[in-house]
């Protein structure tokens, strides 16, 4: 099979971005994607000091196809996410839950010589995704991880009649709001301060209510919530409790207990925050028990749901709010700086030289 020399951008022990080259030999079961855009995800920050090619939210055009590949051709629009491959034969793989396969190949853990901050990316064709023509490539890129991460728990745990609470209006949270509203849900956003209130209640988010929770006690939040405060106008509205609470903050909340009185009995808490291995999620134990509250971990999405997400986003015009940066050493470092300073609105997208947003 032909070889490709790709330009790649790696992390380093100092945290500086390093531009170099990698050579790939396309395997019979792989496709080669010419990268046009790549999302800059919070997870990438965890690997900035690793000697590996960064990036896992890639979108581009198929440039070559392995000899045994079916279903793909040169010129197809393609993307990939966090999962590079799985064993395909274990119980989890056979039941459609391949993201829990014990032999899974995830970004950061394997294939460290290739990533989305690059000119090209070879991947097992079974783990690449066709990007619908209605979805611009630069907007599809952040959906490859962030979009799949929020869509999967919404798809599995909410209904169009659900009232969904979303803690944090950031990279993940803003996508959760967009998807939940298009699914027909009532949506309430919780944030530390009022700085994003106007944005949350306006297009394209159109959340139904917003509450700043920093310094608020459980009693204070419950009173405001149940009295119908936090909406778009001065008039208070009758509001029912939350069926589902999504945690999408950059760090875990200190106390989830302040939300328990506004959760329906048997409500669902879905933590999506990426935290360190020693971090702990704290919940008030007896209220958790007596309320029948479910806390369900969720990690990216299996391929079936990933495809559903892309088609849903294309059909319903779920478009991430993005800031663009050139795919250069300087552009990547500027993107990381924006992310680290909390100034990203709301997903960063790296743009390859010559990429066209109309693709």
N, C-alpha and C positions, 0 to 999 in steps of 0.2 A: 504494500500500500504506500501511497505517496507520503513524503515528509513535509512538515510545515514549520518554519521558524517564526515564532510569535514574539511580539513585543509584550512584555509583562511588567507589572508594577508590584513589588514585594514590600512586606514589612521588614523591619530590621531590629536588632537589639536596642538601638537608640530610639526607636519609634519613628525614624525618618523613612520616607518612601524612597525605594530604590528602583530605578528603571533598568531592566536588563532583557535578556532574551532566553527563550526556552524552545527546544525542538520537540515536536510531537510527530509520532508515526501513527497515522490513522488506522485503527483496528477494523476488521470486517464488520463488527456490530456497532460501529460508532458513526456519528455525523460530525462534521467540522462546522462550527458556527463562526461567522465573521461578526464580531461584536460591534454593535452600533451604540448601545447604551447599557449602563449598568447602575443599579441602585446602590446607594451608600447606606448601609444598614447599621444600626447600633451594634449588632453582633460583630461587625468588622473591626470595631474598636478593640475588642478582646484579643485580636490577632495582630494588631499593629506592630508589636514587638517580636513577632515570630518571623522566621526566615521562610516565608511562604507567599505565594501569589494571593492577593486579597480579592474579595468580591464574590458574591454568590447570587446576585439578582440580574442575570444577564439577559439581554434581548438583542437579536440580530437576524442575519440572513444565512441560510445554509449554503456553504461554499463547496463542500464535498460530502459524498455519501459512501460509506463502507460497502463492500461487495455483498454482504449478506443482509443489508438493511432493506426493509420494505416500509412503505407508508411515508417516506420522505424523498424529496428530490431537491436538486440545486435550485436556489431561489426562494424556497419556502421561508416564511417568517417563523422564527423559533426562539424559545427561551428555556431556561432551566432554573432550578432553585437550590435548596439546601441538600437534597438527596441526590447522590451520583449513581448509586446502585444498591441493590439488596440481593440476598441469596436466591429469592424467587421460589424456594421450595419449603420453607418452614411454615408452621401453622399461621403465624402472623402475616406472612406474605400471601399465603393462599386464601386468607380471609379478608384481604384488602386493607390490612393494617400494617403494610410493609415498613412504615416509618419506625415501628418498634422491633424490626428484625434485629437479631443479635449480631448479624454480619453486615449490617448496613454500612454504607460508605457516605459519611456526612462531610460537608464543608468544614475545614479546620482540622479534621481528624485523619483525612486521607487525601490523596491526589494533590499534595501541597505544591506541586510544580505547575498547577494551572488554576485559574480563577477568572472572575469577571472583569477585573481591572487589567485588561489585556486586549490584544488585537484579535485573538482567536481562542476558541475553546472547543476541545473534542469531548464528546460525551456519548455514553451508551444511548443509542437512539430511543430505547424504551423509557428513558428518564428525561427526555426533552419534551417540550410542549408546543403544539401548534398555537400560534397567536392569531386570534381572529382578525380579519382584515379591518373590522370596524374599530379596533383598539390600537391607537397610535403606539409605536414601539417605545417611545420615551416614557409613556405612561404605563405601559405593560411591565417595564423593568421592575419598579417597586412592588408590583403585585406578586412577583415570583417568590418572594419570601414574606414580606409584610402583609400582602393581600391574602395569601394562602393561610397565614398564621391566624388572622382574625376571621376569615370566612369559615374555616373548618368548625370552630366551636359554635358560631352562629348557626350554621347549617344543621348541626347536630343537636342543639339545645334550645333554640328559640322558634317561635311561631310568628306569623304576621300579627297576631293579637298580643304578643309579649311586650312588656315594658322592660326595656334594657337600660341598665345604668352602666356608664363607661367612665372609669377613673383615669384621667389623663388624656388631654387632647394633644398628643404628639404624633410621632411617626406611625405607631400602631393605632393609637386611639382615634385619630382622624379618619383612618380607613375603617375602623369599626363603626364609627358614626355613619359614614357614607353607605356602607353595606347594610347596616341595620335599618336605616331609613328607607332604602330601596326595597328591603324585604317587607316593608309595611309596619315596622315596629314603632312604638312610642319610645323616644330616646331622651334620657337625662344624662348630662355630662357633669362630672365632678372634677374640680381642679383646685390647685392650691390657692390661687388668687383669682381676682376678677379680670385679669389682663386679657384673657381669651374669650370672655363672655360674649362680646358683640360678635366675634367671629363664629363662635359655636352656634348662636341663634340665627345666623344669617346664612345665605347661600354661599357655598354649595352644601353646607352641613345641615342647616335647618333643624337643629336639635330642638326638642320641645321645651326643655328647661335646662338651667345651668346653676350650679351651686359652688361657691368658693368654700372649701372645707378647712383651710388652715386655721388652727386655733379654736375650731368649733367642737363643742362637746356632742355626744350622741343625742342628748336631749334637745340641744339647740338645732341641730341638723334635722332631727325628726319633726320638730315643731314647724320649721320653715317648709319642709317637704310636704307634710300632710296638710298644711294650710294652703297649699297651692302657690307658694312663692316661687321665684326663679324662672318664671316664664317670660314671654316676649313682651307682654304689656304690663300695665299697672294692675289690671284686674286679676285677682287670684282665681285659680280654677281648681275644681275637685280633682285630686290626683290619687290614683291607686298605687299600691306599693310595687316594688321591683320584682319581676320574675327572675331576672338574671342580672348579675353584676360582673362586668369584665374589668380586670385589673391590667391596665396597659401603661402604667407609669414607668419611668426610667429606673427607679429604685422601688423596692417593695414598701408599701405604706406601713407606717409605724403601728397603726391600730385599725384593723378591719372592723372592730367591734362597733365603731360609730355608725356603720351601715346596717347593722343587724335589725334595728327596729323599723327600717324602711324596706326590708326584704320580706316577701311573702313567705309563709311557712312552706317548706320544701323548695325554697328558692335555690338557685344555682350560682355559685361563685366560680369564675373561670380566670385563674391567674395566668397571664401571658408575659409578665415581666421576666426578662432574663437577668438572673442574679447569680452571685458566686455560689460555689458548692456548699459553703458553710452558712449561707443566709437562711433565715427561718421565717416561714409564713405564720403569723400569730393570729389566732381566732379565739373568741371567748368560748371556752369549752362547753359549758352547760347550755348556753343559748344555742350553740351549734347543734348539740344533741337534741334538745327539746323542740327546736324549730325544724328538725329534719333537714337541715341545710346540707346541700351537697357541694363539696369543693372538688373540682375536676381539673386535673392537669391537662394541658393541651400543647402539642408541639408540632408546628407546621401542618402539613396536610398530605394525606396519601394522594396518589396520582389521580384517582377517580374524582376526588373532591377538588383537586387543583384544576382539572379541566372544567369542572362545573363552575368554579370561581371565574376563570377566564371568560367563559361564555356568558355568565351572568353579568360580569363587568362590561363586556362589549355590548350586550343587549340593553343594559340599563344605564349605560354611560357613567359607570363608577370610575371617575377619573381622580387619581391621587393629586394632591396639591404638591407641586415640586419646585425645588430650586436646582438650577443646572450649573454644573462646573465642567471645565474641559478635562478630558482624560489625559492629564499630564501630571508630572510630579507636583508642580505648583498647584494645579487644580485640585488634585486629590488631597493635598495637605490643607488647602483652604476649606474644602468640604469637611474634613475631619474637625478643623478648628471651629467651624460653624456649628457642627453637631455637638461638640464638647462644651461649647459655650451656651447651649440651649437656644440657639438662634435659628435653627432649621425650621422652615415653614413649608412643608412638613416632612417631606422625604427628599433626600439629596439624590440627584441623578448625574452620573458622569457621562459626558458626551464625547464619543470618539471623533477624531479628526475626519471631517468630510461627512459626518452623519447628518441625515436629513429628517427633521421631525415629521415630515409627511409620509415617511416609510411605514 
